[in-house]
Amino acid sequence: MKNGKNRPRGAAMRAFSLCSELAVSAAACVFLGVFLGKTLDRLLDTSPWLLLVFSLMGAAAALRTLFVLAKKGMR
């Protein structure tokens, strides 16, 4: 089934898959940072400092993940 009709659909599905992976990965990084920050703030009574630190670290990890996955998707 390698005709010209399936090619655009396959490319669209790969693009959709990459976009979905980017979105889920970015959201997971930020969520994990916020969760860890809130949990540690509650345990160590340092509110809101660890939430801020881990939120920024989660955002940085999300950006790094986005660049890595986007580079992988361009191959």
Biopython code that builds the backbone (N, CA, C, O; Angstrom):
import numpy as np
from Bio.PDB.StructureBuilder import StructureBuilder

atoms = [
    (1, "MET", "N", (0.817, -1.198, 0.000)),
    (1, "MET", "CA", (0.000, 0.000, 0.000)),
    (1, "MET", "C", (0.855, 1.254, 0.000)),
    (1, "MET", "O", (0.623, 2.174, 0.784)),
    (2, "LYS", "N", (1.800, 1.285, -0.842)),
    (2, "LYS", "CA", (2.641, 2.476, -0.921)),
    (2, "LYS", "C", (2.275, 3.261, -2.162)),
    (2, "LYS", "O", (2.971, 3.217, -3.176)),
    (3, "ASN", "N", (1.186, 3.970, -2.063)),
    (3, "ASN", "CA", (0.827, 4.846, -3.166)),
    (3, "ASN", "C", (0.845, 6.288, -2.674)),
    (3, "ASN", "O", (1.056, 6.538, -1.487)),
    (4, "GLY", "N", (0.632, 7.208, -3.551)),
    (4, "GLY", "CA", (0.708, 8.625, -3.200)),
    (4, "GLY", "C", (-0.383, 9.090, -2.269)),
    (4, "GLY", "O", (-0.247, 10.142, -1.644)),
    (5, "LYS", "N", (-1.468, 8.337, -2.155)),
    (5, "LYS", "CA", (-2.591, 8.760, -1.320)),
    (5, "LYS", "C", (-2.304, 8.613, 0.165)),
    (5, "LYS", "O", (-2.806, 9.414, 0.952)),
    (6, "ASN", "N", (-1.530, 7.640, 0.580)),
    (6, "ASN", "CA", (-1.260, 7.403, 2.000)),
    (6, "ASN", "C", (-0.141, 8.277, 2.542)),
    (6, "ASN", "O", (-0.026, 8.435, 3.757)),
    (7, "ARG", "N", (0.662, 8.833, 1.699)),
    (7, "ARG", "CA", (1.816, 9.609, 2.138)),
    (7, "ARG", "C", (1.431, 10.844, 2.967)),
    (7, "ARG", "O", (1.988, 11.026, 4.049)),
    (8, "PRO", "N", (0.507, 11.697, 2.510)),
    (8, "PRO", "CA", (0.162, 12.861, 3.324)),
    (8, "PRO", "C", (-0.458, 12.481, 4.663)),
    (8, "PRO", "O", (-0.211, 13.143, 5.671)),
    (9, "ARG", "N", (-1.256, 11.430, 4.681)),
    (9, "ARG", "CA", (-1.865, 11.022, 5.937)),
    (9, "ARG", "C", (-0.816, 10.535, 6.933)),
    (9, "ARG", "O", (-0.909, 10.827, 8.125)),
    (10, "GLY", "N", (0.175, 9.800, 6.450)),
    (10, "GLY", "CA", (1.242, 9.328, 7.322)),
    (10, "GLY", "C", (2.054, 10.478, 7.883)),
    (10, "GLY", "O", (2.424, 10.463, 9.057)),
    (11, "ALA", "N", (2.331, 11.467, 7.062)),
    (11, "ALA", "CA", (3.078, 12.635, 7.526)),
    (11, "ALA", "C", (2.260, 13.425, 8.533)),
    (11, "ALA", "O", (2.804, 13.935, 9.512)),
    (12, "ALA", "N", (0.975, 13.530, 8.303)),
    (12, "ALA", "CA", (0.110, 14.249, 9.239)),
    (12, "ALA", "C", (0.034, 13.519, 10.574)),
    (12, "ALA", "O", (0.033, 14.151, 11.630)),
    (13, "MET", "N", (-0.031, 12.206, 10.531)),
    (13, "MET", "CA", (-0.079, 11.430, 11.769)),
    (13, "MET", "C", (1.232, 11.539, 12.550)),
    (13, "MET", "O", (1.223, 11.601, 13.779)),
    (14, "ARG", "N", (2.350, 11.562, 11.838)),
    (14, "ARG", "CA", (3.636, 11.730, 12.525)),
    (14, "ARG", "C", (3.724, 13.111, 13.161)),
    (14, "ARG", "O", (4.214, 13.249, 14.282)),
    (15, "ALA", "N", (3.255, 14.130, 12.456)),
    (15, "ALA", "CA", (3.270, 15.490, 13.004)),
    (15, "ALA", "C", (2.358, 15.587, 14.216)),
    (15, "ALA", "O", (2.718, 16.211, 15.214)),
    (16, "PHE", "N", (1.180, 14.977, 14.140)),
    (16, "PHE", "CA", (0.256, 14.980, 15.278)),
    (16, "PHE", "C", (0.866, 14.250, 16.467)),
    (16, "PHE", "O", (0.732, 14.686, 17.611)),
    (17, "SER", "N", (1.530, 13.147, 16.190)),
    (17, "SER", "CA", (2.180, 12.376, 17.254)),
    (17, "SER", "C", (3.274, 13.195, 17.932)),
    (17, "SER", "O", (3.382, 13.192, 19.158)),
    (18, "LEU", "N", (4.078, 13.890, 17.147)),
    (18, "LEU", "CA", (5.147, 14.718, 17.708)),
    (18, "LEU", "C", (4.573, 15.858, 18.537)),
    (18, "LEU", "O", (5.075, 16.147, 19.623)),
    (19, "CYS", "N", (3.532, 16.505, 18.039)),
    (19, "CYS", "CA", (2.910, 17.607, 18.789)),
    (19, "CYS", "C", (2.312, 17.110, 20.099)),
    (19, "CYS", "O", (2.423, 17.775, 21.129)),
    (20, "SER", "N", (1.686, 15.954, 20.058)),
    (20, "SER", "CA", (1.122, 15.376, 21.279)),
    (20, "SER", "C", (2.217, 15.051, 22.286)),
    (20, "SER", "O", (2.076, 15.314, 23.481)),
    (21, "GLU", "N", (3.298, 14.483, 21.796)),
    (21, "GLU", "CA", (4.418, 14.144, 22.683)),
    (21, "GLU", "C", (5.025, 15.405, 23.298)),
    (21, "GLU", "O", (5.373, 15.411, 24.479)),
    (22, "LEU", "N", (5.153, 16.457, 22.515)),
    (22, "LEU", "CA", (5.676, 17.725, 23.024)),
    (22, "LEU", "C", (4.779, 18.278, 24.128)),
    (22, "LEU", "O", (5.267, 18.690, 25.181)),
    (23, "ALA", "N", (3.486, 18.286, 23.892)),
    (23, "ALA", "CA", (2.548, 18.851, 24.863)),
    (23, "ALA", "C", (2.534, 18.051, 26.164)),
    (23, "ALA", "O", (2.576, 18.629, 27.250)),
    (24, "VAL", "N", (2.475, 16.751, 26.061)),
    (24, "VAL", "CA", (2.428, 15.908, 27.256)),
    (24, "VAL", "C", (3.732, 16.010, 28.043)),
    (24, "VAL", "O", (3.709, 16.084, 29.271)),
    (25, "SER", "N", (4.853, 16.015, 27.353)),
    (25, "SER", "CA", (6.153, 16.108, 28.029)),
    (25, "SER", "C", (6.314, 17.447, 28.750)),
    (25, "SER", "O", (6.775, 17.489, 29.890)),
    (26, "ALA", "N", (5.937, 18.530, 28.091)),
    (26, "ALA", "CA", (6.048, 19.853, 28.709)),
    (26, "ALA", "C", (5.147, 19.953, 29.926)),
    (26, "ALA", "O", (5.567, 20.448, 30.972)),
    (27, "ALA", "N", (3.915, 19.490, 29.800)),
    (27, "ALA", "CA", (2.985, 19.553, 30.926)),
    (27, "ALA", "C", (3.471, 18.694, 32.096)),
    (27, "ALA", "O", (3.339, 19.088, 33.255)),
    (28, "ALA", "N", (4.027, 17.529, 31.794)),
    (28, "ALA", "CA", (4.516, 16.644, 32.850)),
    (28, "ALA", "C", (5.690, 17.270, 33.596)),
    (28, "ALA", "O", (5.766, 17.163, 34.820)),
    (29, "CYS", "N", (6.600, 17.917, 32.886)),
    (29, "CYS", "CA", (7.745, 18.563, 33.538)),
    (29, "CYS", "C", (7.291, 19.668, 34.480)),
    (29, "CYS", "O", (7.750, 19.748, 35.620)),
    (30, "VAL", "N", (6.400, 20.510, 34.007)),
    (30, "VAL", "CA", (5.920, 21.622, 34.839)),
    (30, "VAL", "C", (5.115, 21.082, 36.015)),
    (30, "VAL", "O", (5.294, 21.542, 37.143)),
    (31, "PHE", "N", (4.235, 20.116, 35.774)),
    (31, "PHE", "CA", (3.433, 19.540, 36.853)),
    (31, "PHE", "C", (4.318, 18.910, 37.914)),
    (31, "PHE", "O", (4.082, 19.093, 39.108)),
    (32, "LEU", "N", (5.326, 18.175, 37.494)),
    (32, "LEU", "CA", (6.224, 17.533, 38.452)),
    (32, "LEU", "C", (6.972, 18.570, 39.295)),
    (32, "LEU", "O", (7.134, 18.386, 40.501)),
    (33, "GLY", "N", (7.427, 19.657, 38.667)),
    (33, "GLY", "CA", (8.099, 20.714, 39.412)),
    (33, "GLY", "C", (7.192, 21.367, 40.437)),
    (33, "GLY", "O", (7.601, 21.594, 41.576)),
    (34, "VAL", "N", (5.966, 21.670, 40.043)),
    (34, "VAL", "CA", (5.006, 22.283, 40.976)),
    (34, "VAL", "C", (4.668, 21.315, 42.109)),
    (34, "VAL", "O", (4.612, 21.709, 43.274)),
    (35, "PHE", "N", (4.446, 20.053, 41.763)),
    (35, "PHE", "CA", (4.113, 19.061, 42.782)),
    (35, "PHE", "C", (5.237, 18.899, 43.799)),
    (35, "PHE", "O", (4.994, 18.892, 45.006)),
    (36, "LEU", "N", (6.462, 18.771, 43.309)),
    (36, "LEU", "CA", (7.596, 18.633, 44.231)),
    (36, "LEU", "C", (7.771, 19.879, 45.090)),
    (36, "LEU", "O", (8.023, 19.777, 46.291)),
    (37, "GLY", "N", (7.640, 21.050, 44.481)),
    (37, "GLY", "CA", (7.787, 22.291, 45.233)),
    (37, "GLY", "C", (6.745, 22.432, 46.319)),
    (37, "GLY", "O", (7.076, 22.798, 47.446)),
    (38, "LYS", "N", (5.487, 22.148, 46.004)),
    (38, "LYS", "CA", (4.426, 22.254, 47.010)),
    (38, "LYS", "C", (4.614, 21.238, 48.127)),
    (38, "LYS", "O", (4.426, 21.548, 49.304)),
    (39, "THR", "N", (4.986, 20.020, 47.744)),
    (39, "THR", "CA", (5.169, 18.975, 48.751)),
    (39, "THR", "C", (6.322, 19.314, 49.692)),
    (39, "THR", "O", (6.188, 19.189, 50.909)),
    (40, "LEU", "N", (7.440, 19.739, 49.138)),
    (40, "LEU", "CA", (8.588, 20.082, 49.986)),
    (40, "LEU", "C", (8.311, 21.324, 50.829)),
    (40, "LEU", "O", (8.746, 21.398, 51.979)),
    (41, "ASP", "N", (7.591, 22.302, 50.269)),
    (41, "ASP", "CA", (7.215, 23.477, 51.057)),
    (41, "ASP", "C", (6.362, 23.074, 52.252)),
    (41, "ASP", "O", (6.551, 23.592, 53.352)),
    (42, "ARG", "N", (5.434, 22.161, 52.044)),
    (42, "ARG", "CA", (4.575, 21.718, 53.131)),
    (42, "ARG", "C", (5.378, 20.965, 54.194)),
    (42, "ARG", "O", (5.163, 21.149, 55.393)),
    (43, "LEU", "N", (6.305, 20.117, 53.741)),
    (43, "LEU", "CA", (7.093, 19.328, 54.688)),
    (43, "LEU", "C", (8.114, 20.169, 55.459)),
    (43, "LEU", "O", (8.324, 19.960, 56.654)),
    (44, "LEU", "N", (8.745, 21.121, 54.765)),
    (44, "LEU", "CA", (9.824, 21.902, 55.378)),
    (44, "LEU", "C", (9.385, 23.280, 55.855)),
    (44, "LEU", "O", (10.188, 24.020, 56.423)),
    (45, "ASP", "N", (8.117, 23.636, 55.631)),
    (45, "ASP", "CA", (7.558, 24.923, 56.040)),
    (45, "ASP", "C", (8.386, 26.091, 55.483)),
    (45, "ASP", "O", (8.794, 26.987, 56.222)),
    (46, "THR", "N", (8.621, 26.060, 54.177)),
    (46, "THR", "CA", (9.410, 27.098, 53.519)),
    (46, "THR", "C", (8.600, 27.844, 52.466)),
    (46, "THR", "O", (9.163, 28.439, 51.547)),
    (47, "SER", "N", (7.303, 27.811, 52.601)),
    (47, "SER", "CA", (6.408, 28.375, 51.588)),
    (47, "SER", "C", (6.747, 29.820, 51.285)),
    (47, "SER", "O", (7.020, 30.561, 52.230)),
    (48, "PRO", "N", (6.751, 30.265, 50.089)),
    (48, "PRO", "CA", (6.541, 29.673, 48.773)),
    (48, "PRO", "C", (7.834, 29.430, 48.021)),
    (48, "PRO", "O", (7.805, 29.255, 46.803)),
    (49, "TRP", "N", (8.967, 29.413, 48.704)),
    (49, "TRP", "CA", (10.265, 29.428, 48.033)),
    (49, "TRP", "C", (10.561, 28.180, 47.220)),
    (49, "TRP", "O", (10.995, 28.275, 46.072)),
    (50, "LEU", "N", (10.334, 27.028, 47.796)),
    (50, "LEU", "CA", (10.633, 25.808, 47.044)),
    (50, "LEU", "C", (9.652, 25.619, 45.888)),
    (50, "LEU", "O", (10.015, 25.051, 44.857)),
    (51, "LEU", "N", (8.415, 26.087, 46.049)),
    (51, "LEU", "CA", (7.471, 26.046, 44.942)),
    (51, "LEU", "C", (7.989, 26.879, 43.775)),
    (51, "LEU", "O", (7.924, 26.446, 42.625)),
    (52, "LEU", "N", (8.496, 28.056, 44.063)),
    (52, "LEU", "CA", (9.044, 28.909, 43.009)),
    (52, "LEU", "C", (10.263, 28.271, 42.344)),
    (52, "LEU", "O", (10.369, 28.248, 41.117)),
    (53, "VAL", "N", (11.165, 27.763, 43.147)),
    (53, "VAL", "CA", (12.393, 27.162, 42.614)),
    (53, "VAL", "C", (12.074, 25.957, 41.733)),
    (53, "VAL", "O", (12.576, 25.848, 40.614)),
    (54, "PHE", "N", (11.237, 25.056, 42.243)),
    (54, "PHE", "CA", (10.935, 23.845, 41.482)),
    (54, "PHE", "C", (10.037, 24.132, 40.285)),
    (54, "PHE", "O", (10.109, 23.422, 39.282)),
    (55, "SER", "N", (9.198, 25.152, 40.367)),
    (55, "SER", "CA", (8.399, 25.542, 39.203)),
    (55, "SER", "C", (9.310, 26.037, 38.079)),
    (55, "SER", "O", (9.127, 25.677, 36.916)),
    (56, "LEU", "N", (10.283, 26.859, 38.433)),
    (56, "LEU", "CA", (11.232, 27.343, 37.425)),
    (56, "LEU", "C", (12.074, 26.201, 36.859)),
    (56, "LEU", "O", (12.357, 26.163, 35.662)),
    (57, "MET", "N", (12.467, 25.280, 37.723)),
    (57, "MET", "CA", (13.217, 24.125, 37.242)),
    (57, "MET", "C", (12.359, 23.255, 36.318)),
    (57, "MET", "O", (12.859, 22.730, 35.322)),
    (58, "GLY", "N", (11.088, 23.102, 36.637)),
    (58, "GLY", "CA", (10.179, 22.349, 35.782)),
    (58, "GLY", "C", (9.992, 23.018, 34.434)),
    (58, "GLY", "O", (9.943, 22.345, 33.404)),
    (59, "ALA", "N", (9.887, 24.353, 34.434)),
    (59, "ALA", "CA", (9.748, 25.090, 33.174)),
    (59, "ALA", "C", (11.016, 24.962, 32.339)),
    (59, "ALA", "O", (10.942, 24.806, 31.120)),
    (60, "ALA", "N", (12.173, 25.028, 32.979)),
    (60, "ALA", "CA", (13.433, 24.866, 32.259)),
    (60, "ALA", "C", (13.551, 23.452, 31.683)),
    (60, "ALA", "O", (14.001, 23.271, 30.552)),
    (61, "ALA", "N", (13.148, 22.468, 32.459)),
    (61, "ALA", "CA", (13.175, 21.086, 31.965)),
    (61, "ALA", "C", (12.201, 20.908, 30.800)),
    (61, "ALA", "O", (12.488, 20.169, 29.859)),
    (62, "ALA", "N", (11.057, 21.580, 30.862)),
    (62, "ALA", "CA", (10.083, 21.502, 29.770)),
    (62, "ALA", "C", (10.659, 22.112, 28.497)),
    (62, "ALA", "O", (10.502, 21.549, 27.414)),
    (63, "LEU", "N", (11.324, 23.255, 28.620)),
    (63, "LEU", "CA", (11.939, 23.871, 27.443)),
    (63, "LEU", "C", (13.018, 22.984, 26.846)),
    (63, "LEU", "O", (13.098, 22.826, 25.628)),
    (64, "ARG", "N", (13.835, 22.412, 27.696)),
    (64, "ARG", "CA", (14.891, 21.517, 27.206)),
    (64, "ARG", "C", (14.279, 20.314, 26.500)),
    (64, "ARG", "O", (14.748, 19.908, 25.437)),
    (65, "THR", "N", (13.246, 19.751, 27.083)),
    (65, "THR", "CA", (12.573, 18.611, 26.482)),
    (65, "THR", "C", (11.955, 18.982, 25.141)),
    (65, "THR", "O", (12.005, 18.202, 24.190)),
    (66, "LEU", "N", (11.373, 20.174, 25.068)),
    (66, "LEU", "CA", (10.793, 20.622, 23.808)),
    (66, "LEU", "C", (11.846, 20.726, 22.716)),
    (66, "LEU", "O", (11.607, 20.307, 21.583)),
    (67, "PHE", "N", (13.003, 21.276, 23.042)),
    (67, "PHE", "CA", (14.063, 21.395, 22.046)),
    (67, "PHE", "C", (14.584, 20.026, 21.617)),
    (67, "PHE", "O", (14.824, 19.799, 20.431)),
    (68, "VAL", "N", (14.760, 19.124, 22.561)),
    (68, "VAL", "CA", (15.261, 17.787, 22.235)),
    (68, "VAL", "C", (14.265, 17.040, 21.347)),
    (68, "VAL", "O", (14.654, 16.430, 20.352)),
    (69, "LEU", "N", (12.977, 17.090, 21.710)),
    (69, "LEU", "CA", (11.979, 16.376, 20.916)),
    (69, "LEU", "C", (11.776, 17.024, 19.548)),
    (69, "LEU", "O", (11.565, 16.322, 18.560)),
    (70, "ALA", "N", (11.837, 18.343, 19.479)),
    (70, "ALA", "CA", (11.695, 19.012, 18.193)),
    (70, "ALA", "C", (12.865, 18.670, 17.267)),
    (70, "ALA", "O", (12.679, 18.479, 16.065)),
    (71, "LYS", "N", (14.058, 18.594, 17.832)),
    (71, "LYS", "CA", (15.223, 18.208, 17.035)),
    (71, "LYS", "C", (15.076, 16.772, 16.541)),
    (71, "LYS", "O", (15.422, 16.463, 15.401)),
    (72, "LYS", "N", (14.565, 15.904, 17.398)),
    (72, "LYS", "CA", (14.338, 14.514, 17.010)),
    (72, "LYS", "C", (13.287, 14.425, 15.907)),
    (72, "LYS", "O", (13.399, 13.597, 15.002)),
    (73, "GLY", "N", (12.275, 15.272, 15.983)),
    (73, "GLY", "CA", (11.207, 15.245, 14.996)),
    (73, "GLY", "C", (11.610, 15.784, 13.638)),
    (73, "GLY", "O", (10.941, 15.497, 12.645)),
    (74, "MET", "N", (12.667, 16.543, 13.564)),
    (74, "MET", "CA", (13.111, 17.113, 12.286)),
    (74, "MET", "C", (13.927, 16.128, 11.468)),
    (74, "MET", "O", (14.243, 16.402, 10.310)),
    (75, "ARG", "N", (14.264, 15.018, 12.034)),
    (75, "ARG", "CA", (15.065, 14.025, 11.299)),
    (75, "ARG", "C", (14.233, 13.294, 10.306)),
    (75, "ARG", "O", (14.739, 12.423, 9.599)),
]
sb = StructureBuilder()
sb.init_structure("model")
sb.init_model(0)
sb.init_chain("A")
sb.init_seg("    ")
for serial, (resi, resn, name, xyz) in enumerate(atoms, 1):
    if name == "N":
        sb.init_residue(resn, " ", resi, " ")
    sb.init_atom(name, np.array(xyz, "f"), 0.0, 1.0, " ", f" {name:<3s}", serial, name[0])
structure = sb.get_structure()
